[in-house]
């Protein structure tokens, strides 16, 4: 996200902020620094005769004083100011959310979505309008909770990195050490010459960087013992990019599966996830039509990943956009992929119809392991000889579920939990 924020600052936000009125804003870093530690707070409340309320007032006053001492105003904030970054990232996240939603969903709806689904008895009156309205209401809330994740990324707490190859990162770090203002790779050698260091030239710097990269790579390979030669191509460069993409997919698929399944717990379902299951026959516009906390919780694995495992930042942005597109595609009602591995639109249609199956995002692995996999019936999704008859049957089955999406006595036996071996 730092890439997007940097470009937004350069082309739009610097000019925009400078044109704003001189409204005082807090210096959040200084304000946070003025908050006493837990130990100091304990001492303030226990080792004094001052009334607790007066102690709180003193702490609050110190925080306010520290926050306003710099005299910051909205129109003179530096681009790395915490307050400015927070405001900027919120609006970028919100705008990006709206942009991806309407572009992806509209493209899918007009070019892919099978519009005969609008005649299904469970397709609601004015459903497209209702889906868009719910999505528009949800996206600002999602942006509020997502902004802190992006803020931590921008401020360097994630494991996102810039260069595909480690040697380029080493060259950049070297250039920064020689001449701090020049940290761009293309300026590396010019920076070295500018220092006037006679023993340092472009050739020597390049050779040293490659030697350092090779030594680091060899040390990393050695940690894998006999498997070292096999994993070596995947520890740097495009090989590592490939591995990180696979890890991202499997990590987030696992996380979303369990979060999604948690959202179907009766105590949670009615409060958070039920609004999304209003769309029994989903469309691309229903992909983001949910309670904002539902949408946010299912996005958490995407953010957590880059704080646990390294990933190239451009690749991460691409993957983030791709998973948003995938969320649209599994709601598009175009059942072309009959797979036992990929969680396709047909699999997700089963989820919307019958609630308790196919919680996964990309793959069927976790549904299989968790006992929640239900393969789409070929005659119901891929070769419907009589849509009206099939739809009537589906509508009847849906009506037999309770308000929490759980099967009732009237439900078909295939939807009822199988008795455990102990019960048998």
Secondary structure, DSSP 8 states (H G I E B T S, - for coil): -HHHHHHHIIIIIHHHHHTS---B---HHHHHHTS--HHHHHHHHHS--S-HHHHHHHHHHHHHHHHHTT--BGGG--TT-HHHHHHHHHHHHHHHHHHHHHHHHHHHHHHT--GGGGGSTTS-TTHHHHHHHHHHHHHHHHHHHHHHHHHHHHTT-S-EES-SSHHHHHHHHHHHHH-TT--SGGGHHHHHHHTT-TT--HHHHHHHHHHHHHHHHHHHHHTTGGGHHHHGGGSSHHHHHHHHHHHHHHHHHHHHHHHHHHHTSHHHIIIIIGGGGG-SS--GGGGG-S-HHHHHHHHHHHHHHHHHS-EEHHHHHHHHHHHHHHHHHTTS-------SSB--HHHHHHHHHHSSS---SSBSHHHHHHT------HHHHT--S-HHHHHHHHHHHHHTB-TTS-B-TTS-GGGS----TTT-
